[in-house]
Amino acid sequence: MLYIGGGLLEFHKRYKLVFEVTTDIISSQLYNQLQFKTQQQIMISSQNKILHHGAADERQKKNEMMKKELETKAGTFVLFLSVNQHVTEDELSTMLQLLFVHQYDDAIRERANSAFCGYPLCPAKLIVKFCGNQCFLSSKHLRKQISADPLIDRIMNVRKFDYLRNQSNFEKSEIIQKPPGDSLADKIKKMSLREHDDHNGDDDYDNDGYRNNYSMNRCDDYNGFDYDDDDEDKLKKILPKRNPELKKKTETRRTVMLQSLFEILGVATNDLSASSSSASNFVNMFDINIDSNNIIVPTITTTIERSDGRRNCYSI
């Protein structure tokens, strides 16, 4: 029994030794395989990082090229709005997708320099930025919708612009048409131009003979181009509703007063060209502001010295 027991004990020891050796071999093989796989994964990850970095650089270059192209196109749109008096809604919507607020303001200023209304959808021609309250508020409504996002983000999300269709919330602009034929103001202006040709040093006129000061123009309040929150209320105060009958009476009264004063000075109203010098002196003496539609005479009291030595006082 002892022999058998000793044999079993010896066999157990040998089996244990073989098992431990086999386990060590398997463990070392598994460790080597795991280490090899780890190295492969590290190499693949490094290659992916290199490829990803190259793709990111290429994508960034494409974005920069696209950004420059869009900026160039936006500048072209500003130029297009500046030189074209009237554009369609579809054209304007396409251009506004790539414009910033300051570029839209630049387009309005350039349109004013080209004697166009600042609102691109208005075909009016004038010497101020907007032809009236309607176009000013329509432009203000459109300006608020211009996006401040980067240009690349805008081409992915096309914005639909809302245009004012029903302008019932503010008064319609009153456009005063120039009467046909030569009016009294036109004749006085022509005589003033003749007088100006002999005195080129007059600073109140430019090279064309027109006054540089248009402060009395009814649309001059839009020259400031300020988009305040209370613009609508302010513009309603600036442009009150006019009474046509009162306006007609005022113009008739001014015409009669001018005719009377011309007769006193010896200037016939039906033949003003015969005494152009007297008429020009009359205009300068009374500081009459003449534009293409109105004669604005300030309320003053002045003394006129006549050729016979007498002095007459007149109040206007």
FENFEN-V246625 format. One record per residue. N is the residue number from 1. SS is DSSP state (2 for helix, 1 for strand, 0 for the rest). PSI is psi in whole degrees, -180 to 180 (999 if undefined). BURIAL is b if it has 16 or more other ideal C-beta (glycine too) atoms within 10 Angstrom, else e. Layout:
N,SS,PSI,BURIAL + N,SS,PSI,BURIAL
This chain:
1,0,-36,e + 2,2,-36,e + 3,2,-45,e + 4,2,-42,e + 5,2,-41,e + 6,2,-39,e + 7,2,-42,e + 8,2,-38,e + 9,2,-41,e + 10,2,-41,e + 11,2,-40,e + 12,2,-40,e + 13,2,-44,e + 14,2,-43,e + 15,2,-39,e + 16,2,-39,e + 17,2,-45,e + 18,2,-41,e + 19,2,-41,e + 20,2,-42,e + 21,2,-44,e + 22,2,-41,e + 23,2,-40,e + 24,2,-41,e + 25,2,-46,e + 26,2,-41,e + 27,2,-41,e + 28,2,-38,e + 29,2,-46,e + 30,2,-39,e + 31,2,-42,e + 32,2,-43,e + 33,2,-44,e + 34,2,-40,e + 35,2,-38,e + 36,2,-44,e + 37,2,-39,e + 38,2,-42,e + 39,2,-40,e + 40,2,-44,e + 41,2,-39,e + 42,2,-42,e + 43,2,-44,e + 44,2,-42,e + 45,2,-39,e + 46,2,-42,e + 47,2,-41,e + 48,2,-39,e + 49,2,-41,e + 50,2,-46,e + 51,2,-41,e + 52,2,-39,e + 53,2,-41,e + 54,2,-41,e + 55,2,-37,e + 56,2,-41,e + 57,2,-42,e + 58,2,-40,e + 59,2,-39,e + 60,2,-40,e + 61,2,-41,e + 62,2,-41,e + 63,2,-40,e + 64,2,-41,e + 65,2,-41,e + 66,2,-38,e + 67,2,-45,e + 68,2,-40,e + 69,2,-42,e + 70,2,-38,b + 71,2,-41,e + 72,2,-41,e + 73,2,-37,e + 74,2,-41,b + 75,2,-36,e + 76,2,-37,e + 77,2,-40,b + 78,2,-43,b + 79,2,-39,e + 80,2,-43,e + 81,2,-26,b + 82,2,-33,b + 83,2,-11,e + 84,0,123,e + 85,0,-35,e + 86,0,134,e + 87,0,162,b + 88,0,168,e + 89,2,-39,e + 90,2,-43,e + 91,2,-43,b + 92,2,-40,b + 93,2,-41,b + 94,2,-40,e + 95,2,-38,b + 96,2,-19,b + 97,0,-29,b + 98,0,7,b + 99,0,145,b + 100,0,171,b + 101,2,-43,e + 102,2,-30,e + 103,2,-36,b + 104,2,-40,b + 105,2,-39,b + 106,2,-40,b + 107,2,-38,b + 108,2,-43,b + 109,2,-40,e + 110,2,-35,b + 111,2,-37,b + 112,2,-38,b + 113,2,-27,e + 114,0,8,e + 115,0,35,e + 116,1,155,b + 117,0,142,b + 118,0,-21,b + 119,0,117,b + 120,0,-24,b + 121,0,-4,b + 122,0,127,b + 123,0,10,e + 124,0,151,b + 125,1,131,e + 126,0,-177,b + 127,0,7,e + 128,0,178,b + 129,0,-33,b + 130,0,145,b + 131,0,-10,b + 132,0,-177,b + 133,2,-38,b + 134,2,-49,b + 135,2,-34,b + 136,2,-48,b + 137,2,-32,b + 138,2,-41,b + 139,2,-38,b + 140,2,-42,b + 141,2,-39,e + 142,2,-36,b + 143,2,-34,e + 144,0,-21,e + 145,0,-6,e + 146,0,131,b + 147,0,153,b + 148,0,7,e + 149,0,159,e + 150,0,155,e + 151,2,-35,b + 152,2,-36,e + 153,2,-26,e + 154,2,-34,b + 155,2,-18,e + 156,2,-31,e + 157,0,96,e + 158,0,126,e + 159,0,141,e + 160,0,123,e + 161,0,144,e + 162,0,124,e + 163,0,145,e + 164,0,116,b + 165,0,-48,e + 166,0,105,e + 167,0,42,e + 168,0,-11,e + 169,0,-5,e + 170,0,164,b + 171,0,145,b + 172,0,140,e + 173,0,138,b + 174,0,111,e + 175,0,121,e + 176,0,118,e + 177,0,145,e + 178,0,130,e + 179,0,148,e + 180,0,150,e + 181,0,178,e + 182,0,118,e + 183,0,177,b + 184,2,-38,b + 185,2,-40,b + 186,2,-41,e + 187,2,-42,b + 188,2,-39,b + 189,2,-41,b + 190,2,-42,b + 191,2,-34,b + 192,2,-35,b + 193,2,-38,e + 194,2,-41,e + 195,2,-34,b + 196,2,-32,b + 197,2,-29,e + 198,2,-13,e + 199,0,84,e + 200,0,-8,e + 201,0,6,e + 202,0,119,e + 203,0,-11,e + 204,0,-8,e + 205,1,154,b + 206,0,-167,e + 207,0,-26,e + 208,0,-4,e + 209,0,5,e + 210,0,153,b + 211,1,141,e + 212,0,-16,e + 213,0,111,e + 214,0,35,e + 215,0,-21,e + 216,0,1,e + 217,0,141,b + 218,0,-18,b + 219,0,9,b + 220,2,-19,e + 221,2,-17,b + 222,2,-7,b + 223,2,-28,e + 224,2,-30,e + 225,0,48,e + 226,0,127,e + 227,0,75,e + 228,0,167,e + 229,0,-28,e + 230,0,29,e + 231,2,-39,e + 232,2,-44,e + 233,2,-38,e + 234,2,-40,e + 235,2,-31,b + 236,2,-34,e + 237,2,-35,e + 238,2,-40,e + 239,0,77,b + 240,0,159,e + 241,0,128,e + 242,0,148,e + 243,0,112,e + 244,2,-38,e + 245,2,-43,e + 246,2,-38,e + 247,2,-42,e + 248,2,-42,e + 249,2,-41,e + 250,2,-44,e + 251,2,-39,e + 252,2,-42,e + 253,2,-43,e + 254,2,-41,b + 255,2,-43,e + 256,2,-42,e + 257,2,-40,e + 258,2,-42,b + 259,2,-42,e + 260,2,-43,e + 261,2,-35,b + 262,2,-39,b + 263,2,-37,e + 264,2,-38,e + 265,0,-3,b + 266,0,21,e + 267,0,122,b + 268,0,133,e + 269,0,-24,e + 270,0,-10,e + 271,0,74,e + 272,2,-22,b + 273,2,-19,e + 274,2,-25,e + 275,2,61,b + 276,2,-35,b + 277,2,-43,e + 278,2,-41,b + 279,2,-40,b + 280,2,-41,b + 281,2,-36,b + 282,2,-44,b + 283,2,-44,b + 284,2,-36,e + 285,2,-39,e + 286,0,2,b + 287,0,54,e + 288,0,125,b + 289,1,117,b + 290,1,126,b + 291,0,-168,b + 292,0,-14,e + 293,0,-26,e + 294,0,156,b + 295,1,115,b + 296,1,113,e + 297,0,118,b + 298,0,154,e + 299,0,105,e + 300,0,167,e + 301,1,123,e + 302,1,164,e + 303,1,129,e + 304,1,127,b + 305,1,120,e + 306,0,170,e + 307,0,-25,e + 308,0,6,e + 309,0,-12,e + 310,0,160,e + 311,1,131,e + 312,1,138,e + 313,1,134,e + 314,1,141,e + 315,1,132,e + 316,0,999,e
